[in-house]
């Protein structure tokens, strides 16, 4: 399995509104692609926010910052994070 396969699976679930399923894919595959930590963390935050868990979304982003991850201001302006 490649990161592209994981991304397609996550985005497929996202488009279907199956946020918990997308989060499960992230949890399952995150350790296989450590160089994609920033992407996984951003997706996780977006999915948590969309799933009605804004505090968990902010916690996920804070955890990323604690791991020295960075996202641009434009990225963080994504409407999926509005609830957070």
Secondary structure, 3 states (H helix, E strand, C coil): CCHHHHHHHHHHHHHCCCHHHHHHHHHHHHHHCHHHHHHHHHHHHHHHHHCCCHHHHHHHHHHHHHCCCCCCHHHHCCHHHCCC
